[in-house]
Amino acid sequence: MRISYIGGGTDYPEYFKDSPGGVISSAIDKYVYVYSNPLSDIAEENYRFTYRESESVKDYSEFKHPVVREMLKYLNWSSRMNMGTFADLPSGIGLGGSSAFSVAMCKLLELENTIVSNSHFAELAIHIEREVLKEPGGYQDQYASAFGGLRSYDFFGDAEPIVSSCLLNEGNALYLEERQMLIWVGETRNSSLHSMATVQSIKSKRVLLQETHEIFLSTRAALANSVGNSSEIFKLLSAAVKSSWDLKQSFTTKQVESVNEVIKIVVKSGIQSFKLCGAGGSGFILVLGEPDELNNLRHNLVGYKTFQPKIDMDGCKQLL
């Protein structure tokens, strides 16, 4: 899964088809897993997929799960297969889990194709989600899941997105991990509904996203000049997150009251850098602060669950 620091909204094709967009985001150590195994010869079905329910079908066109159905169709799949998925965190939490699933499915189904790249997995996931299924949303989640690390991603028109090298070394990553925390607000949301609202906001509030992109460009340029300086990198990302939240509130759907309550606690604790993850509504709040500030905040968050995500440097990978 992933967290985004700056640029969310500019990765939507409704924005970047006419104006350049870009995000800085990081894959984290919370995962969506997919697995497969050949079906037994005595199984009556040809395909089985297990998620929150279990589907057994003769033909993959009968699958109710849209991504699995359309991906098998796109790849003209013919082998009998038993597949399934599970995740470290629930869906609808603003950390890009649905796209992480799509990328993982791409890699699972193309394990024997040794020439495919991380870009291929991201592009195929985007094709299925955005073009075939017409699901609204951006492109950053698929790329963050495929590549891993903390990177910048540039989007513009029909050009292939530009993926940076990792913007952190190991020491930078450890420093940041000690200073970022995710707070679980306690409510999931329908990401498609919030993405649809973001699409509508893009049409009427493009200037705000242009401001977001300018912050993205200046932050990335400053990060490039701060390699090895963990303290400076943290300050730059903290400033970007704060600016991102200030702008994001103007073009995403209104968050639920529980989000407002948590933010009040965060601000009262003296922390100024925070943002709601994902397209809006509810889910996780990302907070950046010094270790003592985070410890103090954690004590004030009575009844709320928190964790400090580590940065995953590998992206989508095969475990077995």
KOLMAR-156483 format. One record per residue (C-alpha): residue number from 1; residue in three letters; x, y, z. Coordinates in Angstrom, 1 decimal. Each point is the difference from the previous one (the first is absolute). Layout:
BEGIN
seq:NUM, type:ALA, x:X, y:Y, z:Z
...
//
This chain:
BEGIN
seq:1, type:MET, x:0.0, y:0.0, z:0.0
seq:2, type:ARG, x:1.1, y:3.6, z:-0.1
seq:3, type:ILE, x:-0.1, y:3.5, z:1.6
seq:4, type:SER, x:0.1, y:3.2, z:-2.1
seq:5, type:TYR, x:1.8, y:3.1, z:1.2
seq:6, type:ILE, x:-0.8, y:2.5, z:-2.8
seq:7, type:GLY, x:-1.8, y:0.1, z:-3.3
seq:8, type:GLY, x:-3.1, y:-2.0, z:0.5
seq:9, type:GLY, x:-2.7, y:1.0, z:-2.5
seq:10, type:THR, x:2.5, y:1.0, z:-2.7
seq:11, type:ASP, x:0.5, y:-3.7, z:-0.8
seq:12, type:TYR, x:-3.6, y:-0.2, z:-1.3
seq:13, type:PRO, x:-0.2, y:-0.1, z:-3.8
seq:14, type:GLU, x:-2.8, y:2.6, z:0.1
seq:15, type:TYR, x:2.8, y:2.3, z:1.2
seq:16, type:PHE, x:3.2, y:-1.1, z:-1.6
seq:17, type:LYS, x:-1.4, y:-0.4, z:-3.5
seq:18, type:ASP, x:0.2, y:3.8, z:-0.3
seq:19, type:SER, x:2.4, y:1.0, z:2.8
seq:20, type:PRO, x:3.2, y:-1.7, z:1.4
seq:21, type:GLY, x:-0.6, y:-1.9, z:3.2
seq:22, type:GLY, x:2.3, y:-1.7, z:2.5
seq:23, type:VAL, x:0.0, y:-1.7, z:3.4
seq:24, type:ILE, x:2.6, y:-0.9, z:2.6
seq:25, type:SER, x:-1.1, y:-3.2, z:1.7
seq:26, type:SER, x:1.4, y:-3.0, z:1.8
seq:27, type:ALA, x:-0.8, y:-3.7, z:0.1
seq:28, type:ILE, x:-0.4, y:-1.2, z:3.6
seq:29, type:ASP, x:0.3, y:-3.3, z:1.9
seq:30, type:LYS, x:-3.7, y:-0.9, z:-0.2
seq:31, type:TYR, x:-0.8, y:-2.4, z:-2.7
seq:32, type:VAL, x:-2.7, y:-1.5, z:-2.2
seq:33, type:TYR, x:0.8, y:-3.7, z:-0.7
seq:34, type:VAL, x:-1.1, y:-2.1, z:-2.9
seq:35, type:TYR, x:0.6, y:-3.7, z:-0.5
seq:36, type:SER, x:-0.7, y:-2.8, z:-2.5
seq:37, type:ASN, x:0.1, y:-3.7, z:-0.3
seq:38, type:PRO, x:-1.1, y:-2.4, z:-2.7
seq:39, type:LEU, x:-3.5, y:-1.4, z:0.5
seq:40, type:SER, x:-0.4, y:-3.7, z:0.7
seq:41, type:ASP, x:-1.1, y:-2.1, z:-3.0
seq:42, type:ILE, x:-3.1, y:-1.0, z:1.9
seq:43, type:ALA, x:-1.2, y:3.6, z:0.5
seq:44, type:GLU, x:-3.0, y:0.6, z:-2.1
seq:45, type:GLU, x:0.8, y:3.7, z:-0.5
seq:46, type:ASN, x:2.8, y:1.4, z:-2.1
seq:47, type:TYR, x:0.7, y:3.1, z:2.0
seq:48, type:ARG, x:-0.3, y:0.8, z:3.7
seq:49, type:PHE, x:0.6, y:3.3, z:1.7
seq:50, type:THR, x:-0.2, y:0.5, z:3.7
seq:51, type:TYR, x:-0.2, y:3.5, z:1.6
seq:52, type:ARG, x:-2.8, y:1.1, z:2.4
seq:53, type:GLU, x:-2.1, y:-2.6, z:-1.8
seq:54, type:SER, x:1.0, y:-3.0, z:-2.2
seq:55, type:GLU, x:-0.9, y:-0.2, z:-3.6
seq:56, type:SER, x:0.3, y:-3.2, z:-2.1
seq:57, type:VAL, x:-0.8, y:0.2, z:-3.7
seq:58, type:LYS, x:0.4, y:-2.0, z:-3.2
seq:59, type:ASP, x:0.9, y:3.1, z:-2.0
seq:60, type:TYR, x:1.8, y:3.1, z:1.3
seq:61, type:SER, x:-2.6, y:2.2, z:-1.6
seq:62, type:GLU, x:-2.3, y:-1.2, z:2.8
seq:63, type:PHE, x:2.1, y:1.6, z:2.7
seq:64, type:LYS, x:-1.8, y:2.7, z:2.0
seq:65, type:HIS, x:3.3, y:1.5, z:1.1
seq:66, type:PRO, x:0.6, y:2.6, z:-2.8
seq:67, type:VAL, x:3.8, y:0.3, z:0.1
seq:68, type:VAL, x:0.6, y:-3.8, z:0.0
seq:69, type:ARG, x:-2.6, y:-0.5, z:-2.8
seq:70, type:GLU, x:1.4, y:2.7, z:-2.3
seq:71, type:MET, x:3.7, y:-0.8, z:0.7
seq:72, type:LEU, x:-0.5, y:-3.7, z:-1.0
seq:73, type:LYS, x:-1.9, y:1.2, z:-3.0
seq:74, type:TYR, x:2.7, y:2.4, z:-1.0
seq:75, type:LEU, x:2.7, y:-2.6, z:0.3
seq:76, type:ASN, x:-2.2, y:-2.6, z:-1.8
seq:77, type:TRP, x:0.6, y:-2.4, z:2.9
seq:78, type:SER, x:-0.4, y:-3.7, z:-0.6
seq:79, type:SER, x:1.5, y:-1.9, z:3.0
seq:80, type:ARG, x:-2.2, y:-1.3, z:2.8
seq:81, type:MET, x:0.8, y:1.9, z:3.1
seq:82, type:ASN, x:-0.8, y:0.4, z:3.7
seq:83, type:MET, x:0.7, y:3.6, z:1.1
seq:84, type:GLY, x:-0.6, y:2.0, z:3.1
seq:85, type:THR, x:1.0, y:3.2, z:1.8
seq:86, type:PHE, x:0.3, y:1.5, z:3.5
seq:87, type:ALA, x:1.4, y:3.2, z:1.4
seq:88, type:ASP, x:1.7, y:1.5, z:3.1
seq:89, type:LEU, x:-2.7, y:2.7, z:0.2
seq:90, type:PRO, x:-3.6, y:0.3, z:-1.1
seq:91, type:SER, x:-1.1, y:1.6, z:-3.3
seq:92, type:GLY, x:-1.3, y:3.6, z:-0.2
seq:93, type:ILE, x:2.6, y:1.6, z:2.3
seq:94, type:GLY, x:1.7, y:2.4, z:-2.4
seq:95, type:LEU, x:3.3, y:-1.9, z:-0.4
seq:96, type:GLY, x:-0.4, y:-1.3, z:-3.5
seq:97, type:GLY, x:-0.9, y:-3.6, z:0.8
seq:98, type:SER, x:-2.2, y:-0.7, z:-3.0
seq:99, type:SER, x:2.7, y:1.1, z:-2.4
seq:100, type:ALA, x:2.6, y:-2.0, z:1.9
seq:101, type:PHE, x:-2.2, y:-3.0, z:-0.5
seq:102, type:SER, x:-0.3, y:0.7, z:-3.8
seq:103, type:VAL, x:3.8, y:0.3, z:-0.3
seq:104, type:ALA, x:0.6, y:-3.2, z:2.0
seq:105, type:MET, x:-2.5, y:-1.8, z:-2.2
seq:106, type:CYS, x:1.9, y:1.2, z:-3.1
seq:107, type:LYS, x:3.2, y:-1.4, z:1.4
seq:108, type:LEU, x:-1.5, y:-3.2, z:1.1
seq:109, type:LEU, x:-1.5, y:-0.7, z:-3.5
seq:110, type:GLU, x:3.2, y:0.9, z:-1.8
seq:111, type:LEU, x:2.6, y:-1.6, z:2.2
seq:112, type:GLU, x:1.3, y:-2.1, z:-2.9
seq:113, type:ASN, x:0.5, y:3.1, z:-2.2
seq:114, type:THR, x:3.5, y:1.0, z:1.1
seq:115, type:ILE, x:0.3, y:3.0, z:-2.2
seq:116, type:VAL, x:-2.8, y:2.1, z:1.5
seq:117, type:SER, x:0.9, y:3.1, z:2.1
seq:118, type:ASN, x:-1.5, y:1.7, z:3.0
seq:119, type:SER, x:-1.4, y:2.6, z:-2.4
seq:120, type:HIS, x:-1.8, y:-2.8, z:-1.8
seq:121, type:PHE, x:-1.8, y:-1.2, z:3.1
seq:122, type:ALA, x:-1.0, y:3.6, z:0.9
seq:123, type:GLU, x:-1.2, y:0.7, z:-3.6
seq:124, type:LEU, x:-2.0, y:-3.2, z:-0.2
seq:125, type:ALA, x:-1.7, y:0.6, z:3.4
seq:126, type:ILE, x:-0.9, y:3.5, z:-1.1
seq:127, type:HIS, x:-1.3, y:-1.3, z:-3.3
seq:128, type:ILE, x:-2.3, y:-2.4, z:1.7
seq:129, type:GLU, x:-1.2, y:2.3, z:2.8
seq:130, type:ARG, x:-0.3, y:3.3, z:-1.8
seq:131, type:GLU, x:-0.6, y:-0.8, z:-3.7
seq:132, type:VAL, x:-1.8, y:-3.4, z:0.0
seq:133, type:LEU, x:-2.0, y:0.3, z:3.2
seq:134, type:LYS, x:-0.2, y:3.8, z:-0.2
seq:135, type:GLU, x:0.7, y:0.3, z:3.8
seq:136, type:PRO, x:0.8, y:3.6, z:0.8
seq:137, type:GLY, x:3.4, y:0.8, z:1.7
seq:138, type:GLY, x:3.6, y:0.9, z:-0.5
seq:139, type:TYR, x:3.1, y:-1.8, z:-1.1
seq:140, type:GLN, x:2.3, y:0.3, z:2.9
seq:141, type:ASP, x:-1.2, y:-3.0, z:2.0
seq:142, type:GLN, x:0.9, y:-2.5, z:-2.7
seq:143, type:TYR, x:3.5, y:1.5, z:-0.6
seq:144, type:ALA, x:0.8, y:0.2, z:3.7
seq:145, type:SER, x:-1.0, y:-3.7, z:0.5
seq:146, type:ALA, x:2.0, y:-1.1, z:-3.0
seq:147, type:PHE, x:3.2, y:1.9, z:0.7
seq:148, type:GLY, x:0.2, y:0.4, z:3.8
seq:149, type:GLY, x:2.2, y:2.5, z:1.8
seq:150, type:LEU, x:-0.6, y:3.7, z:0.3
seq:151, type:ARG, x:-0.1, y:1.4, z:-3.5
seq:152, type:SER, x:-1.4, y:2.8, z:-2.1
seq:153, type:TYR, x:-2.4, y:-0.8, z:-2.9
seq:154, type:ASP, x:-0.6, y:2.4, z:-2.9
seq:155, type:PHE, x:-3.2, y:-0.2, z:-2.1
seq:156, type:PHE, x:-0.8, y:2.0, z:-3.1
seq:157, type:GLY, x:-2.3, y:-0.6, z:-2.9
seq:158, type:ASP, x:0.5, y:-3.4, z:-1.8
seq:159, type:ALA, x:3.7, y:-0.2, z:0.8
seq:160, type:GLU, x:1.3, y:-2.9, z:2.1
seq:161, type:PRO, x:0.2, y:1.1, z:3.7
seq:162, type:ILE, x:3.5, y:0.9, z:1.1
seq:163, type:VAL, x:1.2, y:-1.9, z:3.1
seq:164, type:SER, x:2.9, y:1.3, z:2.0
seq:165, type:SER, x:2.6, y:-2.0, z:1.8
seq:166, type:CYS, x:-0.6, y:-0.4, z:3.7
seq:167, type:LEU, x:0.3, y:3.3, z:1.7
seq:168, type:LEU, x:1.3, y:-1.4, z:3.3
seq:169, type:ASN, x:3.0, y:-2.0, z:1.1
seq:170, type:GLU, x:-0.3, y:-2.5, z:2.8
seq:171, type:GLY, x:1.0, y:2.5, z:2.7
seq:172, type:ASN, x:-2.6, y:2.5, z:-1.3
seq:173, type:ALA, x:-2.7, y:-2.6, z:0.0
seq:174, type:LEU, x:0.7, y:-1.0, z:3.6
seq:175, type:TYR, x:0.0, y:3.6, z:1.1
seq:176, type:LEU, x:-3.4, y:0.6, z:-1.7
seq:177, type:GLU, x:-1.5, y:-3.2, z:1.3
seq:178, type:GLU, x:0.6, y:1.2, z:3.6
seq:179, type:ARG, x:-1.8, y:3.2, z:-0.8
seq:180, type:GLN, x:-3.2, y:-1.0, z:-1.8
seq:181, type:MET, x:-3.1, y:-1.7, z:1.4
seq:182, type:LEU, x:-3.4, y:-1.1, z:-1.3
seq:183, type:ILE, x:-3.1, y:0.5, z:2.1
seq:184, type:TRP, x:-3.0, y:-2.3, z:-0.7
seq:185, type:VAL, x:-3.1, y:2.1, z:0.1
seq:186, type:GLY, x:-2.1, y:-3.1, z:0.2
seq:187, type:GLU, x:-2.2, y:0.2, z:-3.1
seq:188, type:THR, x:0.5, y:-1.3, z:-3.5
seq:189, type:ARG, x:-1.5, y:1.7, z:-3.0
seq:190, type:ASN, x:-1.0, y:-0.6, z:-3.6
seq:191, type:SER, x:3.1, y:1.1, z:-1.9
seq:192, type:SER, x:-1.9, y:0.2, z:-3.4
seq:193, type:LEU, x:-2.5, y:2.5, z:1.4
seq:194, type:HIS, x:2.7, y:2.2, z:1.3
seq:195, type:SER, x:2.0, y:-0.3, z:-3.2
seq:196, type:MET, x:-3.1, y:1.0, z:-2.0
seq:197, type:ALA, x:-0.3, y:3.1, z:2.2
seq:198, type:THR, x:3.7, y:0.8, z:-0.6
seq:199, type:VAL, x:-0.6, y:-0.2, z:-3.7
seq:200, type:GLN, x:-2.7, y:2.5, z:0.2
seq:201, type:SER, x:2.1, y:2.3, z:2.2
seq:202, type:ILE, x:2.8, y:-0.2, z:-2.6
seq:203, type:LYS, x:-2.3, y:1.6, z:-2.6
seq:204, type:SER, x:-0.8, y:3.0, z:2.2
seq:205, type:LYS, x:3.1, y:0.4, z:2.2
seq:206, type:ARG, x:2.9, y:-0.7, z:-2.4
seq:207, type:VAL, x:1.9, y:3.0, z:1.3
seq:208, type:LEU, x:0.4, y:-1.7, z:3.4
seq:209, type:LEU, x:1.5, y:-3.1, z:-1.6
seq:210, type:GLN, x:2.4, y:2.3, z:-2.0
seq:211, type:GLU, x:1.1, y:1.4, z:3.4
seq:212, type:THR, x:0.4, y:-3.6, z:1.2
seq:213, type:HIS, x:2.2, y:-0.8, z:-3.0
seq:214, type:GLU, x:2.2, y:3.0, z:0.6
seq:215, type:ILE, x:0.6, y:-1.1, z:3.6
seq:216, type:PHE, x:0.8, y:-3.5, z:-1.3
seq:217, type:LEU, x:2.6, y:1.4, z:-2.4
seq:218, type:SER, x:1.7, y:2.2, z:2.6
seq:219, type:THR, x:0.0, y:-2.8, z:2.6
seq:220, type:ARG, x:1.5, y:-2.5, z:-2.4
seq:221, type:ALA, x:2.7, y:2.5, z:-1.1
seq:222, type:ALA, x:0.9, y:0.6, z:3.6
seq:223, type:LEU, x:0.1, y:-3.7, z:0.8
seq:224, type:ALA, x:2.4, y:-0.5, z:-2.8
seq:225, type:ASN, x:2.4, y:2.4, z:1.6
seq:226, type:SER, x:-0.4, y:-1.5, z:3.5
seq:227, type:VAL, x:1.1, y:-3.6, z:-0.6
seq:228, type:GLY, x:1.6, y:-1.3, z:3.1
seq:229, type:ASN, x:-1.4, y:2.8, z:2.2
seq:230, type:SER, x:-2.8, y:-1.9, z:1.9
seq:231, type:SER, x:-1.1, y:3.0, z:2.1
seq:232, type:GLU, x:-0.4, y:2.2, z:-3.1
seq:233, type:ILE, x:-1.9, y:-2.7, z:-1.9
seq:234, type:PHE, x:-2.4, y:-0.4, z:2.9
seq:235, type:LYS, x:-0.6, y:3.8, z:0.2
seq:236, type:LEU, x:-0.7, y:0.1, z:-3.7
seq:237, type:LEU, x:-2.5, y:-2.8, z:0.1
seq:238, type:SER, x:-1.6, y:1.4, z:3.1
seq:239, type:ALA, x:-0.5, y:3.4, z:-1.7
seq:240, type:ALA, x:-1.4, y:-1.8, z:-3.1
seq:241, type:VAL, x:-2.5, y:-2.0, z:2.0
seq:242, type:LYS, x:-1.2, y:3.1, z:1.8
seq:243, type:SER, x:-0.4, y:1.9, z:-3.3
seq:244, type:SER, x:-1.7, y:-3.0, z:-1.6
seq:245, type:TRP, x:-2.6, y:-0.2, z:2.8
seq:246, type:ASP, x:-0.7, y:3.7, z:-0.1
seq:247, type:LEU, x:-0.8, y:-0.2, z:-3.8
seq:248, type:LYS, x:-1.6, y:-3.5, z:0.1
seq:249, type:GLN, x:-2.8, y:1.1, z:2.3
seq:250, type:SER, x:-1.2, y:2.3, z:-2.8
seq:251, type:PHE, x:-0.4, y:-2.6, z:-2.7
seq:252, type:THR, x:-0.9, y:-3.3, z:1.7
seq:253, type:THR, x:-3.1, y:-1.2, z:1.7
seq:254, type:LYS, x:-0.8, y:1.1, z:3.5
seq:255, type:GLN, x:1.5, y:-2.2, z:2.6
seq:256, type:VAL, x:-2.0, y:-1.7, z:2.7
seq:257, type:GLU, x:-0.3, y:1.5, z:3.4
seq:258, type:SER, x:2.3, y:-2.6, z:1.5
seq:259, type:VAL, x:2.8, y:1.3, z:-2.2
seq:260, type:ASN, x:-0.5, y:3.5, z:1.3
seq:261, type:GLU, x:0.1, y:-1.2, z:3.5
seq:262, type:VAL, x:3.4, y:-1.7, z:-0.5
seq:263, type:ILE, x:1.4, y:3.0, z:-1.8
seq:264, type:LYS, x:-1.0, y:2.2, z:3.0
seq:265, type:ILE, x:2.1, y:-2.4, z:2.3
seq:266, type:VAL, x:2.9, y:0.1, z:-2.5
seq:267, type:VAL, x:0.0, y:3.8, z:-0.1
seq:268, type:LYS, x:-0.4, y:0.3, z:3.8
seq:269, type:SER, x:3.1, y:-2.2, z:0.3
seq:270, type:GLY, x:2.0, y:2.6, z:-1.9
seq:271, type:ILE, x:0.4, y:-1.9, z:-3.2
seq:272, type:GLN, x:-0.6, y:2.0, z:-3.2
seq:273, type:SER, x:0.8, y:-2.5, z:-2.8
seq:274, type:PHE, x:-2.8, y:-2.5, z:-0.7
seq:275, type:LYS, x:-2.5, y:-1.0, z:-2.7
seq:276, type:LEU, x:-2.8, y:-2.5, z:-0.6
seq:277, type:CYS, x:1.2, y:-2.8, z:-2.3
seq:278, type:GLY, x:-1.8, y:-0.8, z:-3.2
seq:279, type:ALA, x:-2.8, y:1.7, z:-1.9
seq:280, type:GLY, x:-1.7, y:1.3, z:3.2
seq:281, type:GLY, x:-2.7, y:-0.8, z:2.5
seq:282, type:SER, x:1.6, y:-2.2, z:2.6
seq:283, type:GLY, x:2.7, y:-2.7, z:0.4
seq:284, type:PHE, x:3.5, y:0.8, z:1.2
seq:285, type:ILE, x:1.6, y:3.3, z:1.0
seq:286, type:LEU, x:3.7, y:0.4, z:-0.7
seq:287, type:VAL, x:1.9, y:2.0, z:2.6
seq:288, type:LEU, x:3.6, y:1.1, z:-0.2
seq:289, type:GLY, x:1.8, y:1.2, z:3.2
seq:290, type:GLU, x:3.0, y:-0.5, z:2.1
seq:291, type:PRO, x:0.1, y:-3.3, z:2.0
seq:292, type:ASP, x:-0.9, y:1.7, z:3.3
seq:293, type:GLU, x:-2.9, y:1.8, z:-1.6
seq:294, type:LEU, x:-1.3, y:-3.2, z:-1.4
seq:295, type:ASN, x:0.2, y:-1.7, z:3.4
seq:296, type:ASN, x:-1.8, y:2.9, z:1.6
seq:297, type:LEU, x:-2.7, y:-0.2, z:-2.7
seq:298, type:ARG, x:-0.4, y:-3.7, z:0.4
seq:299, type:HIS, x:-0.7, y:0.4, z:3.7
seq:300, type:ASN, x:-2.7, y:2.6, z:-0.9
seq:301, type:LEU, x:-1.7, y:-2.2, z:-2.5
seq:302, type:VAL, x:-1.9, y:-2.0, z:2.5
seq:303, type:GLY, x:-2.0, y:-2.8, z:-1.8
seq:304, type:TYR, x:1.7, y:0.5, z:-3.4
seq:305, type:LYS, x:2.3, y:-2.5, z:-1.6
seq:306, type:THR, x:3.3, y:1.2, z:-1.5
seq:307, type:PHE, x:3.1, y:-1.5, z:-1.7
seq:308, type:GLN, x:3.2, y:1.3, z:-1.5
seq:309, type:PRO, x:0.4, y:-1.3, z:-3.5
seq:310, type:LYS, x:3.3, y:-1.0, z:-1.4
seq:311, type:ILE, x:0.9, y:0.7, z:-3.6
seq:312, type:ASP, x:0.0, y:-3.0, z:-2.3
seq:313, type:MET, x:2.9, y:0.3, z:-2.5
seq:314, type:ASP, x:-0.9, y:-2.9, z:-2.2
seq:315, type:GLY, x:-3.5, y:0.5, z:-1.3
seq:316, type:CYS, x:-2.1, y:-2.9, z:-1.2
seq:317, type:LYS, x:2.0, y:-3.2, z:0.4
seq:318, type:GLN, x:-0.3, y:-3.8, z:-0.1
seq:319, type:LEU, x:0.3, y:-1.6, z:3.5
seq:320, type:LEU, x:0.1, y:-3.7, z:-0.9
//
